[in-house]
Amino acid sequence: MDTHQQRLVRGSRRLAFVFSVLFWAGVLWVFSDAIWRPLKVFVAAQGSPAASAGGAALARAVLAQTPTFALMGALWTAIGLFNRFAQGEALTAASGRSLSRIGGWFIASAIASGLFSDVPAMPAMRAMTMPPAIDAELVLCCVGAALVLLGRAFSAAAAIKAEHDQIV
């Protein structure tokens, strides 16, 4: 019969793998679809009067992807968190800090999306928000804040566990 620890390790390995695939697919997508075209125009325009327009288009493309970069940072941090879980380090202060960092990345993505709102950076997220009054940025901020608080609670629980282990 499986123990809770063994199921946590197996599930964490699977999630780390899935998040790794999503991360690298995101890297490929951001570079190929969002940055490659403006970069190609910028490089092709070098030495001509259109070079500054190509540079501006490249800068806009990179800035428009800032929310995506932040979400990829959250994925990268989650990969590390689930790898830690897969090694059996479930209730540690480092895991709590990782959860808080993931929440911080979500909040950063929401802020970046609000700052660069001329290009909808997350159309899939926007399509999923059911009441139109609830915006994707608000959802990301709320989820991010909840993860930050959960990470702090996780760190506090790890500290209590460490105290308990010293007593016992």
CORJO-V642400 format. One record per pair of residues at least 6 apart in sequence whose C-alpha atoms are under 6 Angstrom apart, sorted by the first residue. I is the first residue (numbers start at 1). J is the second residue. If there is no record, write none. Layout:
BEGIN
i = {I/I}
j = {J/J}
END
This chain:
BEGIN
i = {9/12/12/12/13/16/16/38/38/39/41/42/42/45/64/67/67/67/70/70/74/74/91/92/93/93/96/96/96/97/99/99/100/100/100/103/103/103/103/104/106/106/107/107/110/110/126}
j = {86/82/85/86/86/79/82/57/58/58/54/54/55/51/116/109/112/113/105/109/102/105/158/158/155/158/151/154/155/151/147/151/147/148/151/144/145/147/148/144/140/144/141/144/137/140/136}
END
